[in-house]
Amino acid sequence: MKKLIALVVVGLTSVTTYGQGTFNFSNFSGPVDAPVRQGTTGNPFVGSATYMAAVAWAQGIVTDPTALTLLPSATTPFLGASFPGYFFGPAVSPGATINGTVTLQVLYWNSTTGTDFANARSVAGGEWAQSALFQVSLPASPSGLPVDLVGLTPMTMQINPAVPEPATFALAGLGAAALLLFRRRK
């Protein structure tokens, strides 16, 4: 009997909190179709789960991206060759009592060029992209389903320019000095 009561309590708790304050972390669910494209070719990603997506959020309407907080539980890899350019993460809740409008920003990066978004954005050759800020209304009703990321738009990855090695600069300097030297001799 105790097991039955415990099972009923757990079941009711999970049902009453199912959709409250949650969203589907995906760029292709419901009305959302926002593939992420490669920066060099513009093609969708092909067969690579090394590309990651994460989401940053804030309660209410926010216009400053630095006011957003990263949700580590929402970091997910892209699906790869079967669905190039798309990711499908879990249903995410920023907090147990969150409902109403939240501001979101989706961050993308190639994990082979950076361990996280901030790293990929700062290193030479790093691939990254970030969506514009957009708002989503999370359900307050316990029976409401998680909402989709309506407002998320297609993105193209950016690639940071490679910084030449110091030896390259030294070689260029020696070449310039040699040209000047030969010019003076004539």
Biotite code that builds the C-alpha atoms (Angstrom):
import biotite.structure as struc

atoms = struc.array([
    struc.Atom([0.000, 0.000, 0.000], chain_id="A", res_id=1, res_name="MET", atom_name="CA", element="C"),
    struc.Atom([2.859, 2.391, 0.827], chain_id="A", res_id=2, res_name="LYS", atom_name="CA", element="C"),
    struc.Atom([4.398, 1.759, -2.585], chain_id="A", res_id=3, res_name="LYS", atom_name="CA", element="C"),
    struc.Atom([1.097, 2.535, -4.279], chain_id="A", res_id=4, res_name="LEU", atom_name="CA", element="C"),
    struc.Atom([0.724, 5.817, -2.384], chain_id="A", res_id=5, res_name="ILE", atom_name="CA", element="C"),
    struc.Atom([4.334, 6.790, -3.164], chain_id="A", res_id=6, res_name="ALA", atom_name="CA", element="C"),
    struc.Atom([3.791, 5.960, -6.856], chain_id="A", res_id=7, res_name="LEU", atom_name="CA", element="C"),
    struc.Atom([0.616, 8.069, -6.977], chain_id="A", res_id=8, res_name="VAL", atom_name="CA", element="C"),
    struc.Atom([2.350, 11.043, -5.282], chain_id="A", res_id=9, res_name="VAL", atom_name="CA", element="C"),
    struc.Atom([5.326, 10.885, -7.671], chain_id="A", res_id=10, res_name="VAL", atom_name="CA", element="C"),
    struc.Atom([3.009, 10.536, -10.661], chain_id="A", res_id=11, res_name="GLY", atom_name="CA", element="C"),
    struc.Atom([0.866, 13.515, -9.640], chain_id="A", res_id=12, res_name="LEU", atom_name="CA", element="C"),
    struc.Atom([3.932, 15.632, -8.943], chain_id="A", res_id=13, res_name="THR", atom_name="CA", element="C"),
    struc.Atom([5.402, 14.919, -12.370], chain_id="A", res_id=14, res_name="SER", atom_name="CA", element="C"),
    struc.Atom([2.073, 15.615, -14.096], chain_id="A", res_id=15, res_name="VAL", atom_name="CA", element="C"),
    struc.Atom([1.502, 18.920, -12.284], chain_id="A", res_id=16, res_name="THR", atom_name="CA", element="C"),
    struc.Atom([4.952, 20.204, -13.181], chain_id="A", res_id=17, res_name="THR", atom_name="CA", element="C"),
    struc.Atom([5.183, 18.750, -16.705], chain_id="A", res_id=18, res_name="TYR", atom_name="CA", element="C"),
    struc.Atom([5.001, 21.830, -18.908], chain_id="A", res_id=19, res_name="GLY", atom_name="CA", element="C"),
    struc.Atom([5.204, 24.608, -16.370], chain_id="A", res_id=20, res_name="GLN", atom_name="CA", element="C"),
    struc.Atom([7.982, 27.010, -17.322], chain_id="A", res_id=21, res_name="GLY", atom_name="CA", element="C"),
    struc.Atom([9.592, 24.775, -19.964], chain_id="A", res_id=22, res_name="THR", atom_name="CA", element="C"),
    struc.Atom([10.554, 25.116, -23.616], chain_id="A", res_id=23, res_name="PHE", atom_name="CA", element="C"),
    struc.Atom([11.685, 22.663, -26.294], chain_id="A", res_id=24, res_name="ASN", atom_name="CA", element="C"),
    struc.Atom([15.374, 23.312, -26.985], chain_id="A", res_id=25, res_name="PHE", atom_name="CA", element="C"),
    struc.Atom([15.313, 22.547, -30.684], chain_id="A", res_id=26, res_name="SER", atom_name="CA", element="C"),
    struc.Atom([15.699, 24.492, -33.932], chain_id="A", res_id=27, res_name="ASN", atom_name="CA", element="C"),
    struc.Atom([13.146, 22.346, -35.795], chain_id="A", res_id=28, res_name="PHE", atom_name="CA", element="C"),
    struc.Atom([10.090, 21.720, -33.636], chain_id="A", res_id=29, res_name="SER", atom_name="CA", element="C"),
    struc.Atom([6.560, 22.889, -34.310], chain_id="A", res_id=30, res_name="GLY", atom_name="CA", element="C"),
    struc.Atom([6.633, 26.136, -36.312], chain_id="A", res_id=31, res_name="PRO", atom_name="CA", element="C"),
    struc.Atom([10.394, 26.599, -35.811], chain_id="A", res_id=32, res_name="VAL", atom_name="CA", element="C"),
    struc.Atom([12.708, 25.801, -38.745], chain_id="A", res_id=33, res_name="ASP", atom_name="CA", element="C"),
    struc.Atom([16.023, 27.560, -38.150], chain_id="A", res_id=34, res_name="ALA", atom_name="CA", element="C"),
    struc.Atom([18.972, 25.568, -39.543], chain_id="A", res_id=35, res_name="PRO", atom_name="CA", element="C"),
    struc.Atom([22.522, 26.662, -38.845], chain_id="A", res_id=36, res_name="VAL", atom_name="CA", element="C"),
    struc.Atom([24.802, 26.922, -41.872], chain_id="A", res_id=37, res_name="ARG", atom_name="CA", element="C"),
    struc.Atom([28.559, 26.769, -42.316], chain_id="A", res_id=38, res_name="GLN", atom_name="CA", element="C"),
    struc.Atom([30.298, 30.108, -42.603], chain_id="A", res_id=39, res_name="GLY", atom_name="CA", element="C"),
    struc.Atom([32.594, 29.152, -45.489], chain_id="A", res_id=40, res_name="THR", atom_name="CA", element="C"),
    struc.Atom([30.097, 27.502, -47.837], chain_id="A", res_id=41, res_name="THR", atom_name="CA", element="C"),
    struc.Atom([26.655, 28.424, -46.519], chain_id="A", res_id=42, res_name="GLY", atom_name="CA", element="C"),
    struc.Atom([25.698, 24.734, -46.626], chain_id="A", res_id=43, res_name="ASN", atom_name="CA", element="C"),
    struc.Atom([24.073, 23.060, -43.632], chain_id="A", res_id=44, res_name="PRO", atom_name="CA", element="C"),
    struc.Atom([26.440, 21.144, -41.411], chain_id="A", res_id=45, res_name="PHE", atom_name="CA", element="C"),
    struc.Atom([27.089, 17.656, -42.668], chain_id="A", res_id=46, res_name="VAL", atom_name="CA", element="C"),
    struc.Atom([27.499, 14.725, -40.308], chain_id="A", res_id=47, res_name="GLY", atom_name="CA", element="C"),
    struc.Atom([29.225, 16.447, -37.445], chain_id="A", res_id=48, res_name="SER", atom_name="CA", element="C"),
    struc.Atom([28.184, 16.208, -33.818], chain_id="A", res_id=49, res_name="ALA", atom_name="CA", element="C"),
    struc.Atom([31.187, 18.389, -32.914], chain_id="A", res_id=50, res_name="THR", atom_name="CA", element="C"),
    struc.Atom([28.937, 21.432, -33.364], chain_id="A", res_id=51, res_name="TYR", atom_name="CA", element="C"),
    struc.Atom([27.165, 22.388, -30.149], chain_id="A", res_id=52, res_name="MET", atom_name="CA", element="C"),
    struc.Atom([24.199, 24.555, -29.194], chain_id="A", res_id=53, res_name="ALA", atom_name="CA", element="C"),
    struc.Atom([23.470, 26.160, -25.832], chain_id="A", res_id=54, res_name="ALA", atom_name="CA", element="C"),
    struc.Atom([20.934, 28.666, -24.584], chain_id="A", res_id=55, res_name="VAL", atom_name="CA", element="C"),
    struc.Atom([21.258, 31.738, -22.384], chain_id="A", res_id=56, res_name="ALA", atom_name="CA", element="C"),
    struc.Atom([18.177, 33.264, -20.746], chain_id="A", res_id=57, res_name="TRP", atom_name="CA", element="C"),
    struc.Atom([16.783, 35.990, -18.494], chain_id="A", res_id=58, res_name="ALA", atom_name="CA", element="C"),
    struc.Atom([13.372, 36.515, -16.915], chain_id="A", res_id=59, res_name="GLN", atom_name="CA", element="C"),
    struc.Atom([11.253, 39.162, -18.670], chain_id="A", res_id=60, res_name="GLY", atom_name="CA", element="C"),
    struc.Atom([12.165, 41.297, -21.672], chain_id="A", res_id=61, res_name="ILE", atom_name="CA", element="C"),
    struc.Atom([15.906, 42.022, -21.795], chain_id="A", res_id=62, res_name="VAL", atom_name="CA", element="C"),
    struc.Atom([17.832, 43.959, -24.454], chain_id="A", res_id=63, res_name="THR", atom_name="CA", element="C"),
    struc.Atom([21.382, 43.512, -23.098], chain_id="A", res_id=64, res_name="ASP", atom_name="CA", element="C"),
    struc.Atom([22.931, 40.098, -23.956], chain_id="A", res_id=65, res_name="PRO", atom_name="CA", element="C"),
    struc.Atom([25.351, 40.392, -21.017], chain_id="A", res_id=66, res_name="THR", atom_name="CA", element="C"),
    struc.Atom([22.357, 40.169, -18.644], chain_id="A", res_id=67, res_name="ALA", atom_name="CA", element="C"),
    struc.Atom([21.627, 36.605, -19.793], chain_id="A", res_id=68, res_name="LEU", atom_name="CA", element="C"),
    struc.Atom([22.640, 33.484, -17.864], chain_id="A", res_id=69, res_name="THR", atom_name="CA", element="C"),
    struc.Atom([23.825, 30.302, -19.579], chain_id="A", res_id=70, res_name="LEU", atom_name="CA", element="C"),
    struc.Atom([21.754, 27.164, -18.924], chain_id="A", res_id=71, res_name="LEU", atom_name="CA", element="C"),
    struc.Atom([24.339, 24.345, -18.751], chain_id="A", res_id=72, res_name="PRO", atom_name="CA", element="C"),
    struc.Atom([21.603, 21.669, -18.811], chain_id="A", res_id=73, res_name="SER", atom_name="CA", element="C"),
    struc.Atom([20.571, 22.872, -22.275], chain_id="A", res_id=74, res_name="ALA", atom_name="CA", element="C"),
    struc.Atom([23.901, 22.285, -24.052], chain_id="A", res_id=75, res_name="THR", atom_name="CA", element="C"),
    struc.Atom([23.351, 19.759, -26.835], chain_id="A", res_id=76, res_name="THR", atom_name="CA", element="C"),
    struc.Atom([25.198, 18.539, -29.963], chain_id="A", res_id=77, res_name="PRO", atom_name="CA", element="C"),
    struc.Atom([23.885, 18.896, -33.511], chain_id="A", res_id=78, res_name="PHE", atom_name="CA", element="C"),
    struc.Atom([22.271, 15.783, -35.012], chain_id="A", res_id=79, res_name="LEU", atom_name="CA", element="C"),
    struc.Atom([24.812, 15.203, -37.782], chain_id="A", res_id=80, res_name="GLY", atom_name="CA", element="C"),
    struc.Atom([24.388, 13.812, -41.310], chain_id="A", res_id=81, res_name="ALA", atom_name="CA", element="C"),
    struc.Atom([20.811, 12.608, -40.894], chain_id="A", res_id=82, res_name="SER", atom_name="CA", element="C"),
    struc.Atom([19.586, 16.154, -40.113], chain_id="A", res_id=83, res_name="PHE", atom_name="CA", element="C"),
    struc.Atom([22.358, 18.568, -41.159], chain_id="A", res_id=84, res_name="PRO", atom_name="CA", element="C"),
    struc.Atom([22.188, 21.966, -39.467], chain_id="A", res_id=85, res_name="GLY", atom_name="CA", element="C"),
    struc.Atom([19.727, 20.918, -36.763], chain_id="A", res_id=86, res_name="TYR", atom_name="CA", element="C"),
    struc.Atom([19.821, 20.083, -33.057], chain_id="A", res_id=87, res_name="PHE", atom_name="CA", element="C"),
    struc.Atom([17.200, 18.612, -30.785], chain_id="A", res_id=88, res_name="PHE", atom_name="CA", element="C"),
    struc.Atom([17.864, 19.103, -27.102], chain_id="A", res_id=89, res_name="GLY", atom_name="CA", element="C"),
    struc.Atom([15.741, 18.329, -24.076], chain_id="A", res_id=90, res_name="PRO", atom_name="CA", element="C"),
    struc.Atom([12.714, 20.204, -22.781], chain_id="A", res_id=91, res_name="ALA", atom_name="CA", element="C"),
    struc.Atom([14.372, 22.836, -20.586], chain_id="A", res_id=92, res_name="VAL", atom_name="CA", element="C"),
    struc.Atom([13.169, 24.726, -17.558], chain_id="A", res_id=93, res_name="SER", atom_name="CA", element="C"),
    struc.Atom([15.188, 27.772, -16.490], chain_id="A", res_id=94, res_name="PRO", atom_name="CA", element="C"),
    struc.Atom([13.756, 27.469, -12.975], chain_id="A", res_id=95, res_name="GLY", atom_name="CA", element="C"),
    struc.Atom([11.033, 25.657, -11.083], chain_id="A", res_id=96, res_name="ALA", atom_name="CA", element="C"),
    struc.Atom([8.793, 28.703, -10.675], chain_id="A", res_id=97, res_name="THR", atom_name="CA", element="C"),
    struc.Atom([9.508, 30.467, -13.966], chain_id="A", res_id=98, res_name="ILE", atom_name="CA", element="C"),
    struc.Atom([6.478, 31.304, -16.070], chain_id="A", res_id=99, res_name="ASN", atom_name="CA", element="C"),
    struc.Atom([5.618, 34.234, -18.272], chain_id="A", res_id=100, res_name="GLY", atom_name="CA", element="C"),
    struc.Atom([7.968, 35.931, -20.718], chain_id="A", res_id=101, res_name="THR", atom_name="CA", element="C"),
    struc.Atom([11.664, 35.063, -20.869], chain_id="A", res_id=102, res_name="VAL", atom_name="CA", element="C"),
    struc.Atom([14.373, 36.385, -23.185], chain_id="A", res_id=103, res_name="THR", atom_name="CA", element="C"),
    struc.Atom([16.520, 33.749, -24.881], chain_id="A", res_id=104, res_name="LEU", atom_name="CA", element="C"),
    struc.Atom([19.633, 33.677, -27.045], chain_id="A", res_id=105, res_name="GLN", atom_name="CA", element="C"),
    struc.Atom([20.936, 30.495, -28.668], chain_id="A", res_id=106, res_name="VAL", atom_name="CA", element="C"),
    struc.Atom([24.729, 30.099, -28.911], chain_id="A", res_id=107, res_name="LEU", atom_name="CA", element="C"),
    struc.Atom([26.460, 27.804, -31.408], chain_id="A", res_id=108, res_name="TYR", atom_name="CA", element="C"),
    struc.Atom([30.086, 26.711, -31.688], chain_id="A", res_id=109, res_name="TRP", atom_name="CA", element="C"),
    struc.Atom([32.349, 24.031, -33.130], chain_id="A", res_id=110, res_name="ASN", atom_name="CA", element="C"),
    struc.Atom([33.817, 22.114, -30.186], chain_id="A", res_id=111, res_name="SER", atom_name="CA", element="C"),
    struc.Atom([36.946, 21.294, -32.214], chain_id="A", res_id=112, res_name="THR", atom_name="CA", element="C"),
    struc.Atom([37.778, 25.021, -32.356], chain_id="A", res_id=113, res_name="THR", atom_name="CA", element="C"),
    struc.Atom([36.802, 25.860, -28.767], chain_id="A", res_id=114, res_name="GLY", atom_name="CA", element="C"),
    struc.Atom([35.815, 24.023, -25.618], chain_id="A", res_id=115, res_name="THR", atom_name="CA", element="C"),
    struc.Atom([32.810, 26.303, -25.126], chain_id="A", res_id=116, res_name="ASP", atom_name="CA", element="C"),
    struc.Atom([31.128, 29.243, -26.861], chain_id="A", res_id=117, res_name="PHE", atom_name="CA", element="C"),
    struc.Atom([33.291, 31.922, -25.239], chain_id="A", res_id=118, res_name="ALA", atom_name="CA", element="C"),
    struc.Atom([36.468, 30.059, -26.157], chain_id="A", res_id=119, res_name="ASN", atom_name="CA", element="C"),
    struc.Atom([35.431, 29.401, -29.772], chain_id="A", res_id=120, res_name="ALA", atom_name="CA", element="C"),
    struc.Atom([34.473, 33.057, -30.154], chain_id="A", res_id=121, res_name="ARG", atom_name="CA", element="C"),
    struc.Atom([37.875, 34.281, -28.959], chain_id="A", res_id=122, res_name="SER", atom_name="CA", element="C"),
    struc.Atom([40.393, 31.919, -30.605], chain_id="A", res_id=123, res_name="VAL", atom_name="CA", element="C"),
    struc.Atom([41.837, 32.218, -34.098], chain_id="A", res_id=124, res_name="ALA", atom_name="CA", element="C"),
    struc.Atom([39.970, 29.911, -36.444], chain_id="A", res_id=125, res_name="GLY", atom_name="CA", element="C"),
    struc.Atom([37.083, 29.494, -33.988], chain_id="A", res_id=126, res_name="GLY", atom_name="CA", element="C"),
    struc.Atom([33.637, 28.822, -35.489], chain_id="A", res_id=127, res_name="GLU", atom_name="CA", element="C"),
    struc.Atom([30.658, 30.339, -33.693], chain_id="A", res_id=128, res_name="TRP", atom_name="CA", element="C"),
    struc.Atom([27.308, 32.062, -34.078], chain_id="A", res_id=129, res_name="ALA", atom_name="CA", element="C"),
    struc.Atom([24.701, 33.555, -31.792], chain_id="A", res_id=130, res_name="GLN", atom_name="CA", element="C"),
    struc.Atom([21.053, 34.269, -32.403], chain_id="A", res_id=131, res_name="SER", atom_name="CA", element="C"),
    struc.Atom([19.426, 37.620, -31.857], chain_id="A", res_id=132, res_name="ALA", atom_name="CA", element="C"),
    struc.Atom([17.643, 38.030, -28.547], chain_id="A", res_id=133, res_name="LEU", atom_name="CA", element="C"),
    struc.Atom([14.053, 36.806, -28.711], chain_id="A", res_id=134, res_name="PHE", atom_name="CA", element="C"),
    struc.Atom([11.217, 36.364, -26.240], chain_id="A", res_id=135, res_name="GLN", atom_name="CA", element="C"),
    struc.Atom([9.154, 33.270, -25.486], chain_id="A", res_id=136, res_name="VAL", atom_name="CA", element="C"),
    struc.Atom([6.107, 33.045, -23.221], chain_id="A", res_id=137, res_name="SER", atom_name="CA", element="C"),
    struc.Atom([6.471, 30.023, -20.961], chain_id="A", res_id=138, res_name="LEU", atom_name="CA", element="C"),
    struc.Atom([3.292, 28.248, -19.825], chain_id="A", res_id=139, res_name="PRO", atom_name="CA", element="C"),
    struc.Atom([2.049, 28.954, -16.308], chain_id="A", res_id=140, res_name="ALA", atom_name="CA", element="C"),
    struc.Atom([-0.410, 26.087, -16.474], chain_id="A", res_id=141, res_name="SER", atom_name="CA", element="C"),
    struc.Atom([0.792, 22.782, -15.037], chain_id="A", res_id=142, res_name="PRO", atom_name="CA", element="C"),
    struc.Atom([-0.919, 20.955, -17.896], chain_id="A", res_id=143, res_name="SER", atom_name="CA", element="C"),
    struc.Atom([0.614, 23.173, -20.597], chain_id="A", res_id=144, res_name="GLY", atom_name="CA", element="C"),
    struc.Atom([3.052, 21.619, -23.010], chain_id="A", res_id=145, res_name="LEU", atom_name="CA", element="C"),
    struc.Atom([6.594, 22.978, -23.365], chain_id="A", res_id=146, res_name="PRO", atom_name="CA", element="C"),
    struc.Atom([6.708, 25.824, -25.893], chain_id="A", res_id=147, res_name="VAL", atom_name="CA", element="C"),
    struc.Atom([8.795, 25.950, -29.069], chain_id="A", res_id=148, res_name="ASP", atom_name="CA", element="C"),
    struc.Atom([11.513, 28.541, -29.709], chain_id="A", res_id=149, res_name="LEU", atom_name="CA", element="C"),
    struc.Atom([9.308, 30.738, -31.901], chain_id="A", res_id=150, res_name="VAL", atom_name="CA", element="C"),
    struc.Atom([11.466, 33.718, -32.873], chain_id="A", res_id=151, res_name="GLY", atom_name="CA", element="C"),
    struc.Atom([14.630, 31.702, -33.519], chain_id="A", res_id=152, res_name="LEU", atom_name="CA", element="C"),
    struc.Atom([15.866, 32.391, -37.054], chain_id="A", res_id=153, res_name="THR", atom_name="CA", element="C"),
    struc.Atom([18.374, 30.581, -39.337], chain_id="A", res_id=154, res_name="PRO", atom_name="CA", element="C"),
    struc.Atom([22.032, 31.421, -38.658], chain_id="A", res_id=155, res_name="MET", atom_name="CA", element="C"),
    struc.Atom([25.382, 31.237, -40.441], chain_id="A", res_id=156, res_name="THR", atom_name="CA", element="C"),
    struc.Atom([28.507, 30.395, -38.463], chain_id="A", res_id=157, res_name="MET", atom_name="CA", element="C"),
    struc.Atom([31.324, 32.934, -38.341], chain_id="A", res_id=158, res_name="GLN", atom_name="CA", element="C"),
    struc.Atom([34.956, 31.909, -38.539], chain_id="A", res_id=159, res_name="ILE", atom_name="CA", element="C"),
    struc.Atom([37.552, 33.991, -36.735], chain_id="A", res_id=160, res_name="ASN", atom_name="CA", element="C"),
    struc.Atom([40.477, 34.936, -38.986], chain_id="A", res_id=161, res_name="PRO", atom_name="CA", element="C"),
    struc.Atom([43.655, 33.018, -38.422], chain_id="A", res_id=162, res_name="ALA", atom_name="CA", element="C"),
    struc.Atom([46.470, 35.033, -36.847], chain_id="A", res_id=163, res_name="VAL", atom_name="CA", element="C"),
    struc.Atom([49.841, 34.491, -38.543], chain_id="A", res_id=164, res_name="PRO", atom_name="CA", element="C"),
    struc.Atom([52.619, 32.915, -36.524], chain_id="A", res_id=165, res_name="GLU", atom_name="CA", element="C"),
    struc.Atom([55.464, 35.225, -35.400], chain_id="A", res_id=166, res_name="PRO", atom_name="CA", element="C"),
    struc.Atom([57.796, 33.306, -37.700], chain_id="A", res_id=167, res_name="ALA", atom_name="CA", element="C"),
    struc.Atom([55.683, 34.434, -40.659], chain_id="A", res_id=168, res_name="THR", atom_name="CA", element="C"),
    struc.Atom([56.203, 38.067, -39.678], chain_id="A", res_id=169, res_name="PHE", atom_name="CA", element="C"),
    struc.Atom([59.946, 37.453, -39.268], chain_id="A", res_id=170, res_name="ALA", atom_name="CA", element="C"),
    struc.Atom([60.161, 35.859, -42.713], chain_id="A", res_id=171, res_name="LEU", atom_name="CA", element="C"),
    struc.Atom([58.222, 38.758, -44.268], chain_id="A", res_id=172, res_name="ALA", atom_name="CA", element="C"),
    struc.Atom([60.594, 41.208, -42.545], chain_id="A", res_id=173, res_name="GLY", atom_name="CA", element="C"),
    struc.Atom([63.663, 39.381, -43.878], chain_id="A", res_id=174, res_name="LEU", atom_name="CA", element="C"),
    struc.Atom([62.166, 39.399, -47.381], chain_id="A", res_id=175, res_name="GLY", atom_name="CA", element="C"),
    struc.Atom([61.516, 43.162, -47.179], chain_id="A", res_id=176, res_name="ALA", atom_name="CA", element="C"),
    struc.Atom([65.049, 43.781, -45.869], chain_id="A", res_id=177, res_name="ALA", atom_name="CA", element="C"),
    struc.Atom([66.518, 41.711, -48.732], chain_id="A", res_id=178, res_name="ALA", atom_name="CA", element="C"),
    struc.Atom([64.528, 43.709, -51.296], chain_id="A", res_id=179, res_name="LEU", atom_name="CA", element="C"),
    struc.Atom([65.770, 46.982, -49.804], chain_id="A", res_id=180, res_name="LEU", atom_name="CA", element="C"),
    struc.Atom([69.340, 45.731, -49.769], chain_id="A", res_id=181, res_name="LEU", atom_name="CA", element="C"),
    struc.Atom([69.224, 44.665, -53.438], chain_id="A", res_id=182, res_name="PHE", atom_name="CA", element="C"),
    struc.Atom([67.608, 47.935, -54.396], chain_id="A", res_id=183, res_name="ARG", atom_name="CA", element="C"),
    struc.Atom([70.418, 49.979, -52.791], chain_id="A", res_id=184, res_name="ARG", atom_name="CA", element="C"),
    struc.Atom([73.113, 47.964, -54.568], chain_id="A", res_id=185, res_name="ARG", atom_name="CA", element="C"),
    struc.Atom([71.694, 48.868, -57.984], chain_id="A", res_id=186, res_name="LYS", atom_name="CA", element="C"),
])
